Amino acid sequence: MANIKSAKKRILTAQRNYERNVAFKSSIKTAVKKAVVLAQAKEKDQAAINSAISEAYKLCDKAVSKGILHKNTAARKKSRLTKAINKLMA
C-alpha cells in the first residue's frame, strides 16, 4: 500500500477509471452481440438491425472520445460488426 498521500489518491482515481472503462467496454460488447443476434434471427427486422448497429457504432465512437478505446480499435470493432452482419444477411 502506498504511504504518500498523492499516491493514495492516484490509486483511488485509477480504480474509479478502471471500473468506468470496464463497464463501458462491456456495454459495447453487449450492443455488438445484440446486433448479431438480431441478424441471426429467422425473422429479420431490418429496422431493428440498423438501430442496433447504430447503437454499437455510437458507443464505439463515444469510447474513443472519452479515451477508453483507441480510434483504430473502435474502427476494427465497427468493421468486424459490419462484416459479420453482411455475412449473416446474405
PDB file of N, CA, C and O in Angstrom:
ATOM      1  N   MET A   1       0.844  -1.190   0.000  1.00  0.00           N
ATOM      2  CA  MET A   1       0.000   0.000   0.000  1.00  0.00           C
ATOM      3  C   MET A   1       0.878   1.237   0.000  1.00  0.00           C
ATOM      4  O   MET A   1       1.943   1.266   0.615  1.00  0.00           O
ATOM      5  N   ALA A   2       0.418   2.235  -0.688  1.00  0.00           N
ATOM      6  CA  ALA A   2       1.178   3.476  -0.795  1.00  0.00           C
ATOM      7  C   ALA A   2       1.151   4.234   0.535  1.00  0.00           C
ATOM      8  O   ALA A   2       0.177   4.166   1.285  1.00  0.00           O
ATOM      9  N   ASN A   3       2.236   4.955   0.811  1.00  0.00           N
ATOM     10  CA  ASN A   3       2.331   5.756   2.034  1.00  0.00           C
ATOM     11  C   ASN A   3       2.123   7.240   1.755  1.00  0.00           C
ATOM     12  O   ASN A   3       1.695   7.989   2.634  1.00  0.00           O
ATOM     13  N   ILE A   4       2.426   7.660   0.533  1.00  0.00           N
ATOM     14  CA  ILE A   4       2.340   9.070   0.185  1.00  0.00           C
ATOM     15  C   ILE A   4       0.897   9.408  -0.191  1.00  0.00           C
ATOM     16  O   ILE A   4       0.214   8.643  -0.873  1.00  0.00           O
ATOM     17  N   LYS A   5       0.457  10.580   0.276  1.00  0.00           N
ATOM     18  CA  LYS A   5      -0.941  10.977   0.083  1.00  0.00           C
ATOM     19  C   LYS A   5      -1.333  11.026  -1.392  1.00  0.00           C
ATOM     20  O   LYS A   5      -2.407  10.551  -1.759  1.00  0.00           O
ATOM     21  N   SER A   6      -0.480  11.591  -2.235  1.00  0.00           N
ATOM     22  CA  SER A   6      -0.802  11.701  -3.663  1.00  0.00           C
ATOM     23  C   SER A   6      -0.867  10.316  -4.324  1.00  0.00           C
ATOM     24  O   SER A   6      -1.671  10.099  -5.230  1.00  0.00           O
ATOM     25  N   ALA A   7      -0.031   9.394  -3.877  1.00  0.00           N
ATOM     26  CA  ALA A   7      -0.062   8.030  -4.422  1.00  0.00           C
ATOM     27  C   ALA A   7      -1.368   7.331  -4.033  1.00  0.00           C
ATOM     28  O   ALA A   7      -1.941   6.587  -4.828  1.00  0.00           O
ATOM     29  N   LYS A   8      -1.830   7.577  -2.807  1.00  0.00           N
ATOM     30  CA  LYS A   8      -3.109   7.010  -2.374  1.00  0.00           C
ATOM     31  C   LYS A   8      -4.253   7.547  -3.238  1.00  0.00           C
ATOM     32  O   LYS A   8      -5.162   6.808  -3.616  1.00  0.00           O
ATOM     33  N   LYS A   9      -4.192   8.843  -3.541  1.00  0.00           N
ATOM     34  CA  LYS A   9      -5.211   9.450  -4.391  1.00  0.00           C
ATOM     35  C   LYS A   9      -5.179   8.843  -5.788  1.00  0.00           C
ATOM     36  O   LYS A   9      -6.227   8.577  -6.377  1.00  0.00           O
ATOM     37  N   ARG A  10      -3.979   8.623  -6.318  1.00  0.00           N
ATOM     38  CA  ARG A  10      -3.841   8.035  -7.657  1.00  0.00           C
ATOM     39  C   ARG A  10      -4.427   6.626  -7.696  1.00  0.00           C
ATOM     40  O   ARG A  10      -5.042   6.232  -8.687  1.00  0.00           O
ATOM     41  N   ILE A  11      -4.235   5.875  -6.625  1.00  0.00           N
ATOM     42  CA  ILE A  11      -4.802   4.522  -6.558  1.00  0.00           C
ATOM     43  C   ILE A  11      -6.323   4.584  -6.640  1.00  0.00           C
ATOM     44  O   ILE A  11      -6.942   3.807  -7.368  1.00  0.00           O
ATOM     45  N   LEU A  12      -6.920   5.502  -5.899  1.00  0.00           N
ATOM     46  CA  LEU A  12      -8.376   5.649  -5.922  1.00  0.00           C
ATOM     47  C   LEU A  12      -8.868   6.091  -7.300  1.00  0.00           C
ATOM     48  O   LEU A  12      -9.872   5.584  -7.800  1.00  0.00           O
ATOM     49  N   THR A  13      -8.154   7.036  -7.906  1.00  0.00           N
ATOM     50  CA  THR A  13      -8.525   7.523  -9.231  1.00  0.00           C
ATOM     51  C   THR A  13      -8.408   6.424 -10.271  1.00  0.00           C
ATOM     52  O   THR A  13      -9.289   6.256 -11.114  1.00  0.00           O
ATOM     53  N   ALA A  14      -7.311   5.677 -10.205  1.00  0.00           N
ATOM     54  CA  ALA A  14      -7.100   4.597 -11.170  1.00  0.00           C
ATOM     55  C   ALA A  14      -8.183   3.534 -11.039  1.00  0.00           C
ATOM     56  O   ALA A  14      -8.658   3.006 -12.045  1.00  0.00           O
ATOM     57  N   GLN A  15      -8.572   3.218  -9.820  1.00  0.00           N
ATOM     58  CA  GLN A  15      -9.628   2.220  -9.600  1.00  0.00           C
ATOM     59  C   GLN A  15     -10.958   2.697 -10.166  1.00  0.00           C
ATOM     60  O   GLN A  15     -11.683   1.928 -10.797  1.00  0.00           O
ATOM     61  N   ARG A  16     -11.278   3.971  -9.937  1.00  0.00           N
ATOM     62  CA  ARG A  16     -12.524   4.536 -10.443  1.00  0.00           C
ATOM     63  C   ARG A  16     -12.543   4.516 -11.978  1.00  0.00           C
ATOM     64  O   ARG A  16     -13.549   4.155 -12.588  1.00  0.00           O
ATOM     65  N   ASN A  17     -11.430   4.906 -12.585  1.00  0.00           N
ATOM     66  CA  ASN A  17     -11.334   4.898 -14.047  1.00  0.00           C
ATOM     67  C   ASN A  17     -11.424   3.484 -14.596  1.00  0.00           C
ATOM     68  O   ASN A  17     -12.070   3.255 -15.618  1.00  0.00           O
ATOM     69  N   TYR A  18     -10.783   2.536 -13.929  1.00  0.00           N
ATOM     70  CA  TYR A  18     -10.808   1.136 -14.355  1.00  0.00           C
ATOM     71  C   TYR A  18     -12.242   0.613 -14.376  1.00  0.00           C
ATOM     72  O   TYR A  18     -12.661  -0.027 -15.340  1.00  0.00           O
ATOM     73  N   GLU A  19     -12.985   0.887 -13.314  1.00  0.00           N
ATOM     74  CA  GLU A  19     -14.367   0.405 -13.233  1.00  0.00           C
ATOM     75  C   GLU A  19     -15.235   1.037 -14.324  1.00  0.00           C
ATOM     76  O   GLU A  19     -16.073   0.363 -14.922  1.00  0.00           O
ATOM     77  N   ARG A  20     -15.034   2.330 -14.579  1.00  0.00           N
ATOM     78  CA  ARG A  20     -15.787   3.010 -15.634  1.00  0.00           C
ATOM     79  C   ARG A  20     -15.453   2.413 -16.997  1.00  0.00           C
ATOM     80  O   ARG A  20     -16.345   2.159 -17.807  1.00  0.00           O
ATOM     81  N   ASN A  21     -14.167   2.191 -17.243  1.00  0.00           N
ATOM     82  CA  ASN A  21     -13.731   1.659 -18.534  1.00  0.00           C
ATOM     83  C   ASN A  21     -14.264   0.256 -18.772  1.00  0.00           C
ATOM     84  O   ASN A  21     -14.718  -0.056 -19.873  1.00  0.00           O
ATOM     85  N   VAL A  22     -14.215  -0.586 -17.759  1.00  0.00           N
ATOM     86  CA  VAL A  22     -14.704  -1.958 -17.892  1.00  0.00           C
ATOM     87  C   VAL A  22     -16.203  -1.956 -18.179  1.00  0.00           C
ATOM     88  O   VAL A  22     -16.678  -2.718 -19.022  1.00  0.00           O
ATOM     89  N   ALA A  23     -16.942  -1.106 -17.486  1.00  0.00           N
ATOM     90  CA  ALA A  23     -18.395  -1.029 -17.701  1.00  0.00           C
ATOM     91  C   ALA A  23     -18.702  -0.564 -19.122  1.00  0.00           C
ATOM     92  O   ALA A  23     -19.610  -1.084 -19.770  1.00  0.00           O
ATOM     93  N   PHE A  24     -17.946   0.411 -19.598  1.00  0.00           N
ATOM     94  CA  PHE A  24     -18.199   0.947 -20.942  1.00  0.00           C
ATOM     95  C   PHE A  24     -17.861  -0.096 -22.002  1.00  0.00           C
ATOM     96  O   PHE A  24     -18.608  -0.265 -22.966  1.00  0.00           O
ATOM     97  N   LYS A  25     -16.740  -0.796 -21.829  1.00  0.00           N
ATOM     98  CA  LYS A  25     -16.360  -1.832 -22.795  1.00  0.00           C
ATOM     99  C   LYS A  25     -17.382  -2.958 -22.799  1.00  0.00           C
ATOM    100  O   LYS A  25     -17.676  -3.530 -23.848  1.00  0.00           O
ATOM    101  N   SER A  26     -17.922  -3.274 -21.634  1.00  0.00           N
ATOM    102  CA  SER A  26     -18.944  -4.315 -21.542  1.00  0.00           C
ATOM    103  C   SER A  26     -20.206  -3.909 -22.291  1.00  0.00           C
ATOM    104  O   SER A  26     -20.834  -4.742 -22.945  1.00  0.00           O
ATOM    105  N   SER A  27     -20.582  -2.641 -22.201  1.00  0.00           N
ATOM    106  CA  SER A  27     -21.776  -2.181 -22.905  1.00  0.00           C
ATOM    107  C   SER A  27     -21.577  -2.233 -24.420  1.00  0.00           C
ATOM    108  O   SER A  27     -22.526  -2.477 -25.165  1.00  0.00           O
ATOM    109  N   ILE A  28     -20.346  -2.003 -24.871  1.00  0.00           N
ATOM    110  CA  ILE A  28     -20.044  -2.109 -26.301  1.00  0.00           C
ATOM    111  C   ILE A  28     -20.206  -3.561 -26.752  1.00  0.00           C
ATOM    112  O   ILE A  28     -20.822  -3.833 -27.783  1.00  0.00           O
ATOM    113  N   LYS A  29     -19.653  -4.484 -25.980  1.00  0.00           N
ATOM    114  CA  LYS A  29     -19.768  -5.906 -26.327  1.00  0.00           C
ATOM    115  C   LYS A  29     -21.226  -6.341 -26.370  1.00  0.00           C
ATOM    116  O   LYS A  29     -21.625  -7.095 -27.258  1.00  0.00           O
ATOM    117  N   THR A  30     -22.023  -5.869 -25.412  1.00  0.00           N
ATOM    118  CA  THR A  30     -23.442  -6.212 -25.362  1.00  0.00           C
ATOM    119  C   THR A  30     -24.171  -5.691 -26.594  1.00  0.00           C
ATOM    120  O   THR A  30     -24.998  -6.395 -27.174  1.00  0.00           O
ATOM    121  N   ALA A  31     -23.866  -4.460 -26.994  1.00  0.00           N
ATOM    122  CA  ALA A  31     -24.511  -3.865 -28.169  1.00  0.00           C
ATOM    123  C   ALA A  31     -24.149  -4.639 -29.438  1.00  0.00           C
ATOM    124  O   ALA A  31     -24.995  -4.855 -30.305  1.00  0.00           O
ATOM    125  N   VAL A  32     -22.884  -5.052 -29.538  1.00  0.00           N
ATOM    126  CA  VAL A  32     -22.444  -5.813 -30.711  1.00  0.00           C
ATOM    127  C   VAL A  32     -23.160  -7.172 -30.755  1.00  0.00           C
ATOM    128  O   VAL A  32     -23.638  -7.595 -31.808  1.00  0.00           O
ATOM    129  N   LYS A  33     -23.227  -7.842 -29.611  1.00  0.00           N
ATOM    130  CA  LYS A  33     -23.896  -9.145 -29.558  1.00  0.00           C
ATOM    131  C   LYS A  33     -25.378  -9.017 -29.894  1.00  0.00           C
ATOM    132  O   LYS A  33     -25.942  -9.879 -30.567  1.00  0.00           O
ATOM    133  N   LYS A  34     -26.007  -7.943 -29.424  1.00  0.00           N
ATOM    134  CA  LYS A  34     -27.430  -7.728 -29.702  1.00  0.00           C
ATOM    135  C   LYS A  34     -27.660  -7.586 -31.208  1.00  0.00           C
ATOM    136  O   LYS A  34     -28.618  -8.138 -31.749  1.00  0.00           O
ATOM    137  N   ALA A  35     -26.786  -6.853 -31.873  1.00  0.00           N
ATOM    138  CA  ALA A  35     -26.915  -6.670 -33.321  1.00  0.00           C
ATOM    139  C   ALA A  35     -26.747  -7.994 -34.058  1.00  0.00           C
ATOM    140  O   ALA A  35     -27.483  -8.282 -35.001  1.00  0.00           O
ATOM    141  N   VAL A  36     -25.783  -8.792 -33.629  1.00  0.00           N
ATOM    142  CA  VAL A  36     -25.531 -10.085 -34.281  1.00  0.00           C
ATOM    143  C   VAL A  36     -26.706 -11.032 -34.059  1.00  0.00           C
ATOM    144  O   VAL A  36     -27.115 -11.739 -34.980  1.00  0.00           O
ATOM    145  N   VAL A  37     -27.247 -11.050 -32.850  1.00  0.00           N
ATOM    146  CA  VAL A  37     -28.394 -11.922 -32.552  1.00  0.00           C
ATOM    147  C   VAL A  37     -29.599 -11.529 -33.402  1.00  0.00           C
ATOM    148  O   VAL A  37     -30.313 -12.397 -33.904  1.00  0.00           O
ATOM    149  N   LEU A  38     -29.827 -10.238 -33.562  1.00  0.00           N
ATOM    150  CA  LEU A  38     -30.942  -9.788 -34.407  1.00  0.00           C
ATOM    151  C   LEU A  38     -30.745 -10.222 -35.853  1.00  0.00           C
ATOM    152  O   LEU A  38     -31.705 -10.576 -36.538  1.00  0.00           O
ATOM    153  N   ALA A  39     -29.496 -10.195 -36.316  1.00  0.00           N
ATOM    154  CA  ALA A  39     -29.215 -10.599 -37.700  1.00  0.00           C
ATOM    155  C   ALA A  39     -29.341 -12.109 -37.877  1.00  0.00           C
ATOM    156  O   ALA A  39     -29.637 -12.578 -38.976  1.00  0.00           O
ATOM    157  N   GLN A  40     -29.120 -12.875 -36.807  1.00  0.00           N
ATOM    158  CA  GLN A  40     -29.208 -14.335 -36.884  1.00  0.00           C
ATOM    159  C   GLN A  40     -30.636 -14.845 -36.792  1.00  0.00           C
ATOM    160  O   GLN A  40     -30.901 -15.997 -37.137  1.00  0.00           O
ATOM    161  N   ALA A  41     -31.551 -14.019 -36.340  1.00  0.00           N
ATOM    162  CA  ALA A  41     -32.935 -14.439 -36.142  1.00  0.00           C
ATOM    163  C   ALA A  41     -33.565 -14.855 -37.474  1.00  0.00           C
ATOM    164  O   ALA A  41     -33.185 -14.380 -38.544  1.00  0.00           O
ATOM    165  N   LYS A  42     -34.539 -15.758 -37.367  1.00  0.00           N
ATOM    166  CA  LYS A  42     -35.214 -16.234 -38.576  1.00  0.00           C
ATOM    167  C   LYS A  42     -35.989 -15.097 -39.248  1.00  0.00           C
ATOM    168  O   LYS A  42     -35.932 -14.921 -40.465  1.00  0.00           O
ATOM    169  N   GLU A  43     -36.705 -14.341 -38.438  1.00  0.00           N
ATOM    170  CA  GLU A  43     -37.460 -13.202 -38.957  1.00  0.00           C
ATOM    171  C   GLU A  43     -36.588 -11.961 -38.796  1.00  0.00           C
ATOM    172  O   GLU A  43     -36.456 -11.427 -37.695  1.00  0.00           O
ATOM    173  N   LYS A  44     -35.995 -11.508 -39.896  1.00  0.00           N
ATOM    174  CA  LYS A  44     -35.071 -10.383 -39.831  1.00  0.00           C
ATOM    175  C   LYS A  44     -35.825  -9.060 -39.940  1.00  0.00           C
ATOM    176  O   LYS A  44     -36.470  -8.782 -40.951  1.00  0.00           O
ATOM    177  N   ASP A  45     -35.738  -8.254 -38.894  1.00  0.00           N
ATOM    178  CA  ASP A  45     -36.335  -6.923 -38.882  1.00  0.00           C
ATOM    179  C   ASP A  45     -35.220  -5.924 -39.196  1.00  0.00           C
ATOM    180  O   ASP A  45     -34.402  -5.594 -38.338  1.00  0.00           O
ATOM    181  N   GLN A  46     -35.206  -5.456 -40.434  1.00  0.00           N
ATOM    182  CA  GLN A  46     -34.119  -4.590 -40.906  1.00  0.00           C
ATOM    183  C   GLN A  46     -33.998  -3.313 -40.074  1.00  0.00           C
ATOM    184  O   GLN A  46     -32.890  -2.846 -39.810  1.00  0.00           O
ATOM    185  N   ALA A  47     -35.116  -2.758 -39.669  1.00  0.00           N
ATOM    186  CA  ALA A  47     -35.087  -1.525 -38.880  1.00  0.00           C
ATOM    187  C   ALA A  47     -34.425  -1.755 -37.521  1.00  0.00           C
ATOM    188  O   ALA A  47     -33.638  -0.932 -37.054  1.00  0.00           O
ATOM    189  N   ALA A  48     -34.755  -2.886 -36.895  1.00  0.00           N
ATOM    190  CA  ALA A  48     -34.167  -3.203 -35.592  1.00  0.00           C
ATOM    191  C   ALA A  48     -32.671  -3.474 -35.718  1.00  0.00           C
ATOM    192  O   ALA A  48     -31.888  -3.068 -34.859  1.00  0.00           O
ATOM    193  N   ILE A  49     -32.279  -4.155 -36.778  1.00  0.00           N
ATOM    194  CA  ILE A  49     -30.859  -4.447 -37.006  1.00  0.00           C
ATOM    195  C   ILE A  49     -30.085  -3.147 -37.217  1.00  0.00           C
ATOM    196  O   ILE A  49     -29.020  -2.949 -36.632  1.00  0.00           O
ATOM    197  N   ASN A  50     -30.626  -2.263 -38.054  1.00  0.00           N
ATOM    198  CA  ASN A  50     -29.961  -0.979 -38.300  1.00  0.00           C
ATOM    199  C   ASN A  50     -29.856  -0.152 -37.022  1.00  0.00           C
ATOM    200  O   ASN A  50     -28.848   0.517 -36.792  1.00  0.00           O
ATOM    201  N   SER A  51     -30.885  -0.199 -36.203  1.00  0.00           N
ATOM    202  CA  SER A  51     -30.875   0.523 -34.937  1.00  0.00           C
ATOM    203  C   SER A  51     -29.806  -0.027 -34.002  1.00  0.00           C
ATOM    204  O   SER A  51     -29.102   0.737 -33.341  1.00  0.00           O
ATOM    205  N   ALA A  52     -29.684  -1.362 -33.946  1.00  0.00           N
ATOM    206  CA  ALA A  52     -28.685  -1.992 -33.084  1.00  0.00           C
ATOM    207  C   ALA A  52     -27.268  -1.682 -33.561  1.00  0.00           C
ATOM    208  O   ALA A  52     -26.375  -1.436 -32.750  1.00  0.00           O
ATOM    209  N   ILE A  53     -27.068  -1.696 -34.871  1.00  0.00           N
ATOM    210  CA  ILE A  53     -25.753  -1.361 -35.429  1.00  0.00           C
ATOM    211  C   ILE A  53     -25.418   0.092 -35.107  1.00  0.00           C
ATOM    212  O   ILE A  53     -24.292   0.405 -34.720  1.00  0.00           O
ATOM    213  N   SER A  54     -26.382   0.962 -35.265  1.00  0.00           N
ATOM    214  CA  SER A  54     -26.183   2.380 -34.977  1.00  0.00           C
ATOM    215  C   SER A  54     -25.797   2.598 -33.518  1.00  0.00           C
ATOM    216  O   SER A  54     -24.921   3.409 -33.217  1.00  0.00           O
ATOM    217  N   GLU A  55     -26.448   1.877 -32.620  1.00  0.00           N
ATOM    218  CA  GLU A  55     -26.140   1.985 -31.188  1.00  0.00           C
ATOM    219  C   GLU A  55     -24.721   1.512 -30.899  1.00  0.00           C
ATOM    220  O   GLU A  55     -24.002   2.144 -30.125  1.00  0.00           O
ATOM    221  N   ALA A  56     -24.313   0.405 -31.514  1.00  0.00           N
ATOM    222  CA  ALA A  56     -22.953  -0.107 -31.319  1.00  0.00           C
ATOM    223  C   ALA A  56     -21.927   0.889 -31.853  1.00  0.00           C
ATOM    224  O   ALA A  56     -20.905   1.132 -31.210  1.00  0.00           O
ATOM    225  N   TYR A  57     -22.191   1.461 -33.013  1.00  0.00           N
ATOM    226  CA  TYR A  57     -21.297   2.472 -33.589  1.00  0.00           C
ATOM    227  C   TYR A  57     -21.177   3.675 -32.657  1.00  0.00           C
ATOM    228  O   TYR A  57     -20.087   4.196 -32.425  1.00  0.00           O
ATOM    229  N   LYS A  58     -22.322   4.101 -32.130  1.00  0.00           N
ATOM    230  CA  LYS A  58     -22.350   5.275 -31.258  1.00  0.00           C
ATOM    231  C   LYS A  58     -21.506   5.032 -30.001  1.00  0.00           C
ATOM    232  O   LYS A  58     -20.739   5.899 -29.580  1.00  0.00           O
ATOM    233  N   LEU A  59     -21.656   3.853 -29.416  1.00  0.00           N
ATOM    234  CA  LEU A  59     -20.891   3.527 -28.218  1.00  0.00           C
ATOM    235  C   LEU A  59     -19.389   3.470 -28.508  1.00  0.00           C
ATOM    236  O   LEU A  59     -18.581   3.929 -27.701  1.00  0.00           O
ATOM    237  N   CYS A  60     -19.022   2.909 -29.654  1.00  0.00           N
ATOM    238  CA  CYS A  60     -17.603   2.851 -30.029  1.00  0.00           C
ATOM    239  C   CYS A  60     -17.031   4.259 -30.188  1.00  0.00           C
ATOM    240  O   CYS A  60     -15.947   4.558 -29.687  1.00  0.00           O
ATOM    241  N   ASP A  61     -17.760   5.108 -30.880  1.00  0.00           N
ATOM    242  CA  ASP A  61     -17.292   6.476 -31.088  1.00  0.00           C
ATOM    243  C   ASP A  61     -17.209   7.257 -29.780  1.00  0.00           C
ATOM    244  O   ASP A  61     -16.299   8.062 -29.585  1.00  0.00           O
ATOM    245  N   LYS A  62     -18.152   7.016 -28.899  1.00  0.00           N
ATOM    246  CA  LYS A  62     -18.150   7.685 -27.605  1.00  0.00           C
ATOM    247  C   LYS A  62     -16.953   7.232 -26.766  1.00  0.00           C
ATOM    248  O   LYS A  62     -16.337   8.034 -26.064  1.00  0.00           O
ATOM    249  N   ALA A  63     -16.630   5.938 -26.849  1.00  0.00           N
ATOM    250  CA  ALA A  63     -15.484   5.411 -26.114  1.00  0.00           C
ATOM    251  C   ALA A  63     -14.183   6.039 -26.605  1.00  0.00           C
ATOM    252  O   ALA A  63     -13.276   6.295 -25.814  1.00  0.00           O
ATOM    253  N   VAL A  64     -14.093   6.285 -27.906  1.00  0.00           N
ATOM    254  CA  VAL A  64     -12.903   6.935 -28.464  1.00  0.00           C
ATOM    255  C   VAL A  64     -12.797   8.357 -27.934  1.00  0.00           C
ATOM    256  O   VAL A  64     -11.715   8.796 -27.544  1.00  0.00           O
ATOM    257  N   SER A  65     -13.908   9.075 -27.919  1.00  0.00           N
ATOM    258  CA  SER A  65     -13.876  10.468 -27.470  1.00  0.00           C
ATOM    259  C   SER A  65     -13.534  10.580 -25.987  1.00  0.00           C
ATOM    260  O   SER A  65     -12.963  11.582 -25.558  1.00  0.00           O
ATOM    261  N   LYS A  66     -13.882   9.553 -25.194  1.00  0.00           N
ATOM    262  CA  LYS A  66     -13.577   9.568 -23.765  1.00  0.00           C
ATOM    263  C   LYS A  66     -12.204   8.974 -23.454  1.00  0.00           C
ATOM    264  O   LYS A  66     -11.764   8.985 -22.304  1.00  0.00           O
ATOM    265  N   GLY A  67     -11.530   8.458 -24.481  1.00  0.00           N
ATOM    266  CA  GLY A  67     -10.204   7.890 -24.259  1.00  0.00           C
ATOM    267  C   GLY A  67     -10.213   6.470 -23.742  1.00  0.00           C
ATOM    268  O   GLY A  67      -9.194   5.985 -23.248  1.00  0.00           O
ATOM    269  N   ILE A  68     -11.337   5.798 -23.843  1.00  0.00           N
ATOM    270  CA  ILE A  68     -11.445   4.415 -23.359  1.00  0.00           C
ATOM    271  C   ILE A  68     -10.906   3.450 -24.405  1.00  0.00           C
ATOM    272  O   ILE A  68     -10.237   2.474 -24.066  1.00  0.00           O
ATOM    273  N   LEU A  69     -11.194   3.718 -25.672  1.00  0.00           N
ATOM    274  CA  LEU A  69     -10.689   2.907 -26.780  1.00  0.00           C
ATOM    275  C   LEU A  69      -9.829   3.764 -27.694  1.00  0.00           C
ATOM    276  O   LEU A  69     -10.042   4.970 -27.816  1.00  0.00           O
ATOM    277  N   HIS A  70      -8.855   3.127 -28.336  1.00  0.00           N
ATOM    278  CA  HIS A  70      -8.075   3.785 -29.382  1.00  0.00           C
ATOM    279  C   HIS A  70      -8.946   3.859 -30.632  1.00  0.00           C
ATOM    280  O   HIS A  70      -9.807   3.004 -30.841  1.00  0.00           O
ATOM    281  N   LYS A  71      -8.727   4.864 -31.453  1.00  0.00           N
ATOM    282  CA  LYS A  71      -9.591   5.040 -32.632  1.00  0.00           C
ATOM    283  C   LYS A  71      -9.498   3.859 -33.582  1.00  0.00           C
ATOM    284  O   LYS A  71     -10.494   3.500 -34.210  1.00  0.00           O
ATOM    285  N   ASN A  72      -8.327   3.246 -33.705  1.00  0.00           N
ATOM    286  CA  ASN A  72      -8.189   2.095 -34.598  1.00  0.00           C
ATOM    287  C   ASN A  72      -8.914   0.873 -34.033  1.00  0.00           C
ATOM    288  O   ASN A  72      -9.447   0.064 -34.793  1.00  0.00           O
ATOM    289  N   THR A  73      -8.935   0.735 -32.723  1.00  0.00           N
ATOM    290  CA  THR A  73      -9.665  -0.368 -32.090  1.00  0.00           C
ATOM    291  C   THR A  73     -11.162  -0.230 -32.363  1.00  0.00           C
ATOM    292  O   THR A  73     -11.836  -1.207 -32.692  1.00  0.00           O
ATOM    293  N   ALA A  74     -11.667   0.979 -32.223  1.00  0.00           N
ATOM    294  CA  ALA A  74     -13.088   1.215 -32.490  1.00  0.00           C
ATOM    295  C   ALA A  74     -13.405   0.962 -33.964  1.00  0.00           C
ATOM    296  O   ALA A  74     -14.436   0.373 -34.291  1.00  0.00           O
ATOM    297  N   ALA A  75     -12.522   1.405 -34.842  1.00  0.00           N
ATOM    298  CA  ALA A  75     -12.733   1.186 -36.273  1.00  0.00           C
ATOM    299  C   ALA A  75     -12.738  -0.308 -36.588  1.00  0.00           C
ATOM    300  O   ALA A  75     -13.539  -0.771 -37.401  1.00  0.00           O
ATOM    301  N   ARG A  76     -11.846  -1.061 -35.946  1.00  0.00           N
ATOM    302  CA  ARG A  76     -11.782  -2.510 -36.166  1.00  0.00           C
ATOM    303  C   ARG A  76     -13.065  -3.188 -35.675  1.00  0.00           C
ATOM    304  O   ARG A  76     -13.607  -4.064 -36.349  1.00  0.00           O
ATOM    305  N   LYS A  77     -13.541  -2.781 -34.505  1.00  0.00           N
ATOM    306  CA  LYS A  77     -14.773  -3.366 -33.967  1.00  0.00           C
ATOM    307  C   LYS A  77     -15.961  -3.081 -34.894  1.00  0.00           C
ATOM    308  O   LYS A  77     -16.771  -3.969 -35.160  1.00  0.00           O
ATOM    309  N   LYS A  78     -16.060  -1.849 -35.379  1.00  0.00           N
ATOM    310  CA  LYS A  78     -17.155  -1.486 -36.270  1.00  0.00           C
ATOM    311  C   LYS A  78     -17.058  -2.246 -37.590  1.00  0.00           C
ATOM    312  O   LYS A  78     -18.068  -2.692 -38.134  1.00  0.00           O
ATOM    313  N   SER A  79     -15.847  -2.388 -38.094  1.00  0.00           N
ATOM    314  CA  SER A  79     -15.645  -3.103 -39.354  1.00  0.00           C
ATOM    315  C   SER A  79     -16.033  -4.580 -39.210  1.00  0.00           C
ATOM    316  O   SER A  79     -16.705  -5.142 -40.075  1.00  0.00           O
ATOM    317  N   ARG A  80     -15.609  -5.187 -38.127  1.00  0.00           N
ATOM    318  CA  ARG A  80     -15.925  -6.605 -37.899  1.00  0.00           C
ATOM    319  C   ARG A  80     -17.422  -6.811 -37.721  1.00  0.00           C
ATOM    320  O   ARG A  80     -17.982  -7.801 -38.192  1.00  0.00           O
ATOM    321  N   LEU A  81     -18.067  -5.867 -37.037  1.00  0.00           N
ATOM    322  CA  LEU A  81     -19.516  -5.966 -36.860  1.00  0.00           C
ATOM    323  C   LEU A  81     -20.222  -5.885 -38.200  1.00  0.00           C
ATOM    324  O   LEU A  81     -21.104  -6.694 -38.488  1.00  0.00           O
ATOM    325  N   THR A  82     -19.846  -4.923 -39.016  1.00  0.00           N
ATOM    326  CA  THR A  82     -20.467  -4.752 -40.332  1.00  0.00           C
ATOM    327  C   THR A  82     -20.242  -5.985 -41.193  1.00  0.00           C
ATOM    328  O   THR A  82     -21.156  -6.448 -41.875  1.00  0.00           O
ATOM    329  N   LYS A  83     -19.033  -6.513 -41.162  1.00  0.00           N
ATOM    330  CA  LYS A  83     -18.702  -7.699 -41.953  1.00  0.00           C
ATOM    331  C   LYS A  83     -19.545  -8.896 -41.506  1.00  0.00           C
ATOM    332  O   LYS A  83     -20.046  -9.652 -42.339  1.00  0.00           O
ATOM    333  N   ALA A  84     -19.702  -9.067 -40.185  1.00  0.00           N
ATOM    334  CA  ALA A  84     -20.481 -10.181 -39.668  1.00  0.00           C
ATOM    335  C   ALA A  84     -21.956 -10.046 -40.030  1.00  0.00           C
ATOM    336  O   ALA A  84     -22.597 -11.024 -40.413  1.00  0.00           O
ATOM    337  N   ILE A  85     -22.492  -8.834 -39.908  1.00  0.00           N
ATOM    338  CA  ILE A  85     -23.902  -8.599 -40.242  1.00  0.00           C
ATOM    339  C   ILE A  85     -24.142  -8.868 -41.727  1.00  0.00           C
ATOM    340  O   ILE A  85     -25.117  -9.523 -42.093  1.00  0.00           O
ATOM    341  N   ASN A  86     -23.254  -8.362 -42.575  1.00  0.00           N
ATOM    342  CA  ASN A  86     -23.415  -8.570 -44.021  1.00  0.00           C
ATOM    343  C   ASN A  86     -23.354 -10.051 -44.378  1.00  0.00           C
ATOM    344  O   ASN A  86     -24.075 -10.506 -45.266  1.00  0.00           O
ATOM    345  N   LYS A  87     -22.503 -10.798 -43.697  1.00  0.00           N
ATOM    346  CA  LYS A  87     -22.393 -12.230 -43.941  1.00  0.00           C
ATOM    347  C   LYS A  87     -23.685 -12.944 -43.546  1.00  0.00           C
ATOM    348  O   LYS A  87     -24.146 -13.838 -44.255  1.00  0.00           O
ATOM    349  N   LEU A  88     -24.268 -12.544 -42.409  1.00  0.00           N
ATOM    350  CA  LEU A  88     -25.498 -13.172 -41.942  1.00  0.00           C
ATOM    351  C   LEU A  88     -26.705 -12.784 -42.803  1.00  0.00           C
ATOM    352  O   LEU A  88     -27.637 -13.573 -42.962  1.00  0.00           O
ATOM    353  N   MET A  89     -26.685 -11.592 -43.346  1.00  0.00           N
ATOM    354  CA  MET A  89     -27.810 -11.122 -44.152  1.00  0.00           C
ATOM    355  C   MET A  89     -27.798 -11.690 -45.577  1.00  0.00           C
ATOM    356  O   MET A  89     -28.834 -11.716 -46.241  1.00  0.00           O
ATOM    357  N   ALA A  90     -26.650 -12.137 -46.038  1.00  0.00           N
ATOM    358  CA  ALA A  90     -26.528 -12.629 -47.415  1.00  0.00           C
ATOM    359  C   ALA A  90     -27.161 -14.000 -47.575  1.00  0.00           C
ATOM    360  O   ALA A  90     -27.149 -14.562 -48.670  1.00  0.00           O
TER     361      ALA A  90
END
